[in-house]
Amino acid sequence: MMIVDSNTWADFFNGTETPYVQRLDIALDREEDLGVVPIIITEVLQGFRSDTSFRRARQVLVSLPIIHPTVECHVRAATMFR
């Protein structure tokens, strides 16, 4: 399962072209296995100024499986990052 960070989602919804957004586009087109962590939903949605954009992003984000990582998941993520 792929979890996309809030910066990439923000770029996606703002129409910014980055390699990460391109990868997200591919994942969405192919209906790959995506998930979202609740804090990412908060971070992304709080950046919207218009209600229409907020609702569109909310619909996309809450349609994904919600992942509730354990502390061990966070440790593994830090290890992968390092």
BELRA-V923424 format. One record per residue. RES is the residue in one small letter. OMEGA is omega in whole degrees, 0 to 359 (* if undefined). NEAR is the number of other ideal C-beta (glycine too) atoms within 10 Angstrom. D_CENTER is the distance of its C-alpha to the mean C-alpha in Angstrom with 1 decimal. Layout:
BEGIN
{{RES	OMEGA	NEAR	D_CENTER} {RES	OMEGA	NEAR	D_CENTER}}
END
This chain:
BEGIN
{{m	179	9	12.0} {m	174	10	9.0} {i	184	15	6.2} {v	182	22	3.9} {d	186	13	4.9} {s	179	18	5.3} {n	180	15	8.0} {t	176	18	6.7} {w	179	23	4.8} {a	177	17	8.2} {d	179	16	10.2} {f	183	21	9.1} {f	178	19	10.3} {n	179	11	13.1} {g	179	7	14.3} {t	180	12	14.4} {e	173	10	15.4} {t	175	12	14.3} {p	180	8	14.5} {y	177	16	10.8} {v	177	20	10.2} {q	178	11	13.2} {r	177	14	11.9} {l	177	19	8.8} {d	179	12	11.6} {i	181	10	13.7} {a	179	14	11.5} {l	179	13	11.2} {d	182	8	14.9} {r	183	8	16.0} {e	177	7	14.2} {e	183	12	13.2} {d	179	10	12.2} {l	175	18	8.4} {g	180	14	7.6} {v	176	20	5.7} {v	185	18	7.8} {p	182	12	9.6} {i	177	10	9.8} {i	176	22	6.2} {i	179	18	7.3} {t	184	11	10.4} {e	182	15	9.6} {v	185	24	7.9} {l	182	18	10.6} {q	180	9	13.4} {g	183	14	13.4} {f	178	17	14.6} {r	181	6	18.3} {s	179	8	19.2} {d	181	8	19.1} {t	179	8	18.6} {s	178	14	15.3} {f	182	16	14.2} {r	180	12	15.2} {r	180	13	13.7} {a	179	19	10.1} {r	181	14	11.0} {q	180	9	12.4} {v	187	16	9.4} {l	183	20	7.1} {v	176	11	10.2} {s	180	9	11.4} {l	174	17	9.2} {p	179	10	11.0} {i	181	12	10.6} {i	177	14	11.3} {h	185	7	13.9} {p	175	15	14.5} {t	175	8	18.1} {v	179	7	19.7} {e	176	8	20.5} {c	179	13	16.9} {h	178	10	16.4} {v	178	11	19.6} {r	178	12	18.7} {a	178	12	15.5} {a	179	9	17.8} {t	178	8	20.4} {m	180	7	18.2} {f	182	6	17.3} {r	*	5	21.0}}
END
